[in-house]
Amino acid sequence: MLRYMGISSIVLLLIHLGCVGADYIFEARLQLYQNPTHAHSLPDGTCCDGVANAMGVCTDSCDNIFTFCIQESSATGSSLALPLCPFLRRVSGVFQDNDDINFDVDLGNGVSNPLIFNRSGTWPGGVWFAARSRDSDPDLL
């Protein structure tokens, strides 16, 4: 299980990473996302939609949207620049009021599961994969 931003988690099954001749393929199949606290994946851990009960427990599920990134790894780089993602950057549709997601083949917004990255040319030596979730509330903007 890949843990990020302290709260939310996503389970990834890396299906295929191969090198055939000068071509290579990276494939990541998303299976499960859980956020049982219903809190933002931000350092402050505030509740999605700002809804908490008298005990401070978040009561409303997040409207999750995911950003996926693949970029070349390097000997000196260990972080991902999610806004850049020179190899692959995809943004899912919104999973409305859902903090317990079993991913299907359609992630919304034209994004398919598994995420597939094909490339020809010289193998960069490695790639980084990142998945980030955030609460999306267009009705609150």
C-alpha positions in Angstrom: 0.0 0.0 0.0 1.4 3.4 -1.0 0.8 6.0 1.8 0.9 9.7 0.9 0.1 13.0 2.5 -0.5 11.3 5.8 -4.2 10.3 5.6 -5.3 8.8 2.3 -4.1 5.6 0.8 -4.3 4.0 -2.6 -3.4 0.4 -3.5 -1.6 -0.1 -6.8 -1.0 -3.2 -8.7 1.9 -2.7 -11.2 1.0 -5.0 -14.0 3.7 -4.6 -16.5 7.0 -2.9 -16.8 8.9 -4.2 -19.8 11.6 -3.3 -22.3 11.3 -4.8 -25.8 13.9 -3.6 -28.1 13.9 0.2 -27.9 10.3 0.4 -26.6 9.0 0.3 -23.1 5.7 0.2 -21.3 4.6 1.2 -17.8 1.2 0.1 -16.7 -0.5 0.8 -13.3 -3.9 -0.6 -12.4 -5.6 1.2 -9.6 -7.7 -1.0 -7.4 -8.7 0.6 -4.1 -8.7 4.0 -2.4 -9.8 4.5 1.2 -10.1 7.6 3.4 -12.0 6.5 6.5 -11.4 9.8 8.3 -13.1 11.8 5.5 -10.4 14.4 6.0 -8.4 16.3 3.3 -5.1 14.8 2.4 -3.6 18.2 3.4 -1.2 18.6 6.4 -4.0 20.4 8.4 -6.3 17.4 8.0 -9.5 19.5 7.9 -12.7 17.8 7.0 -13.9 17.7 3.4 -16.8 20.1 2.9 -16.0 21.4 6.5 -18.6 19.1 8.1 -17.7 17.7 11.5 -19.8 16.5 14.4 -19.6 17.9 18.0 -16.6 15.6 18.7 -14.7 17.0 15.7 -15.1 13.8 13.7 -15.5 14.4 10.0 -18.9 13.2 8.8 -19.1 14.0 5.1 -17.2 12.1 2.4 -14.8 13.9 0.1 -15.5 14.6 -3.5 -12.2 12.9 -4.6 -10.4 13.8 -7.8 -7.0 12.2 -8.6 -3.9 13.4 -10.3 -1.6 10.7 -11.7 2.0 11.4 -12.7 4.8 9.5 -14.3 8.2 11.1 -14.8 11.8 10.0 -15.3 13.7 9.2 -12.2 17.2 10.4 -11.8 20.1 9.7 -9.5 19.7 13.0 -7.8 15.9 13.5 -7.9 13.6 11.8 -5.5 10.5 14.1 -5.6 7.7 14.4 -8.1 6.7 17.6 -9.7 3.0 16.8 -10.1 2.2 19.9 -12.1 4.8 19.1 -14.7 4.8 15.4 -15.2 6.7 15.4 -18.5 6.0 11.7 -19.3 2.3 11.4 -18.3 -0.2 13.5 -16.4 -3.8 12.5 -16.1 -6.6 13.9 -13.9 -9.6 11.7 -13.1 -13.2 12.7 -13.0 -14.8 13.5 -9.6 -15.8 10.6 -7.3 -18.7 12.4 -5.6 -19.1 11.8 -1.8 -17.0 8.7 -2.0 -14.1 7.8 0.3 -14.2 4.1 -0.3 -13.5 3.6 -4.0 -13.1 0.3 -5.9 -11.7 1.6 -9.2 -13.3 0.4 -12.4 -11.9 0.6 -15.9 -13.2 4.2 -16.3 -11.8 6.8 -14.0 -13.8 9.6 -15.6 -12.6 12.6 -17.6 -11.4 10.3 -20.4 -8.9 8.4 -18.1 -8.8 4.7 -18.4 -7.7 2.1 -15.8 -5.1 0.8 -16.1 -2.9 3.8 -16.8 -0.6 3.0 -19.6 2.6 4.8 -20.7 4.3 3.7 -23.9 7.5 5.2 -25.1 10.1 4.6 -27.8 13.7 5.5 -27.4 16.3 5.1 -24.7 15.2 3.7 -21.4 15.7 6.5 -18.8 16.9 4.1 -16.2 13.7 4.3 -14.1 10.4 6.2 -13.6 8.5 7.6 -10.7 4.8 7.1 -10.3 2.6 9.3 -8.1 -1.1 9.5 -7.3 -2.6 12.4 -5.4 -6.1 12.9 -4.3 -7.8 16.1 -3.4 -11.4 17.2 -2.5 -13.1 18.9 -5.4 -16.1 21.1 -4.6 -17.0 23.1 -7.6 -20.3 24.0 -6.0 -18.5 25.7 -3.2 -16.3 28.0 -5.4 
